[in-house]
Amino acid sequence: MESEIIFYIEESAEGGFEAKALGHSIFTEAETYEELWQMIENAVRCHFDEDNRPHLIRLYYVKEEVIAL
């Protein structure tokens, strides 16, 4: 059992947010960041049995910005 699972979060090109688990086949998306938290928690609960579920979910939010010179 892993003690934590890490999600990479970024803004979706269509609007909203996308979250991908590192090392696991878990992907979810939502319109708001608050809704995304709930979607991630639900996805983790569905993906893992209760005995094998990580105790922590770590979120890495990446926002790409470009400065033109």
C-alpha positions as CSV (number, residue, x, y, z in Angstrom):
1,M,0.0,0.0,0.0
2,E,1.3,3.4,-0.9
3,S,1.0,6.2,1.7
4,E,0.2,8.9,-0.8
5,I,-0.8,9.4,-4.4
6,I,0.3,12.4,-6.5
7,F,-1.9,14.3,-9.0
8,Y,-0.6,16.7,-11.7
9,I,-3.2,19.4,-12.2
10,E,-3.4,21.9,-15.1
11,E,-6.0,24.1,-16.7
12,S,-7.8,22.5,-19.6
13,A,-7.7,24.0,-23.1
14,E,-11.5,23.8,-23.2
15,G,-11.9,25.4,-19.8
16,G,-11.9,24.0,-16.3
17,F,-9.2,21.7,-14.9
18,E,-7.7,18.3,-15.6
19,A,-6.0,16.0,-13.1
20,K,-3.7,13.0,-13.8
21,A,-2.3,10.6,-11.2
22,L,1.4,9.9,-11.5
23,G,2.0,6.2,-11.7
24,H,-1.6,5.2,-11.9
25,S,-4.3,5.2,-14.7
26,I,-6.5,7.8,-13.0
27,F,-7.7,10.9,-14.9
28,T,-10.5,13.3,-14.0
29,E,-11.7,16.8,-14.9
30,A,-14.0,19.5,-13.5
31,E,-15.2,23.0,-14.2
32,T,-13.9,24.5,-10.9
33,Y,-10.9,23.8,-8.7
34,E,-13.2,23.0,-5.7
35,E,-15.2,20.5,-7.8
36,L,-11.9,18.9,-9.0
37,W,-10.9,18.1,-5.4
38,Q,-14.2,16.1,-5.0
39,M,-13.7,14.4,-8.4
40,I,-10.1,13.4,-7.4
41,E,-11.2,12.0,-4.1
42,N,-14.0,10.0,-5.7
43,A,-11.7,8.7,-8.4
44,V,-9.2,7.5,-5.8
45,R,-11.9,5.8,-3.8
46,C,-13.1,4.0,-6.9
47,H,-9.7,3.0,-8.1
48,F,-8.4,1.5,-4.9
49,D,-9.8,-1.1,-2.5
50,E,-10.3,0.4,1.0
51,D,-7.4,-1.7,2.3
52,N,-5.0,-0.5,-0.4
53,R,-6.1,3.2,-0.7
54,P,-3.4,5.8,-0.1
55,H,-3.9,7.9,3.0
56,L,-2.8,11.2,1.4
57,I,-3.6,12.8,-2.0
58,R,-0.9,15.3,-3.0
59,L,-1.8,17.9,-5.7
60,Y,0.7,19.7,-7.9
61,Y,-1.0,22.5,-9.7
62,V,0.9,23.6,-12.8
63,K,0.0,26.8,-14.6
64,E,1.8,27.7,-17.8
65,E,2.2,31.4,-18.6
66,V,4.1,32.9,-21.4
67,I,5.7,36.4,-21.4
68,A,6.3,37.7,-24.9
69,L,9.2,40.1,-25.4
